[in-house]
Amino acid sequence: MILAALHDAVLAEISNPEPEAPPVADKLMQMGRYFTWLIQLSGVTAISYGGGRFAWEKWSGGGLQSPKMIASAMAGGVVATSAGTIMNAVI
């Protein structure tokens, strides 16, 4: 009984701490946003370059290597998008 009263008294004195952001959280979030834009820009550039190369290879009659480039860029985009979603779920 005494332990229960002591337990209640101690818990009454302890406040519920509110979470606060770390000191450099805003800079890290800004760096993450820049990195996201860089990933998206590189993906769009890779798909555009692959499409142009695909047209050139079809026009010149050479071997087709560009479908692999386009597929790789799309797979990279899926991985980058999934990584962001997974990290948001973890955080």
N, C-alpha and C positions, 0 to 999 in steps of 0.2 A: 504494500500500500504506500509506503514511504517512497519506494522507488518509482512508483507510478506518478506520485505528486511531483517528485524531483524531475522526472522526465518531462512532465507537462510544463513545469516552470522553466526548464532550460529551452524547450521548444518555443515557448512564448517569447523569449528574449531574442531568439535568432530570427532575423528578417529574411524574407525570400529575396535573394539577390537578382537583379535584373541584368540580362546579358548586354554587353556593350561591345562595339567593334574594336578590333585591335588598332593600334596607332597608325599603321600603314595600310589599312584595309582599303581605303579609297584609291590609293595608288595601285594596289594589286588588282582591284576590280577594273580600273582604267586600262591597265596593261592586258588583262584578260580580254577586254572588249576590243582593243587594238589587234590582239592576236587572232580573235575571231574574224574580224574584218580581213586580215591578211590571209587567213585560210580560205575564206569565201572568194576573195579576189583571185587567189592562185588557182582555185578550182574552176572558176569561170574562164580564166585565161587559158588553162590547160584544155578545157573542153572546146573553146573557140579555136585554139591552135590545132587541136586534133581534127576538128571539122574542116578547117582550111586545108590541112595536109591531106585529109581524106579526099576532098574535091580535087586537089592537085594530082594525087595518085591515080584517081579515076580518069582524069583528063589526059594524063601522060601515059597511062597504060602500065605503070610500074606495079611492083608488088604491094599488097595492102598491109601496111604495118599500123596505120592509124586507128583502125577499130580497137586494137589492143590499148592504144593510148587513151582513147575515149572511155573504154571500159575501166581502165585503171584510175582515171580521174573521177569517174562516177563512184567507184568503190572507195576511193579516198574521201570523197564527200560524204558517203554513208558512214564511214568510220569517224570522221570529224564531227558529224552531226550526232552520232550515237554517243561519242565521248562527252559532248556537252550535256546531253540529256542525263547520262549516268552521273556526271559530276554534280549536276543540279539536284538529283535525287539523293546523293550522298550528303551533300551540304544541307 
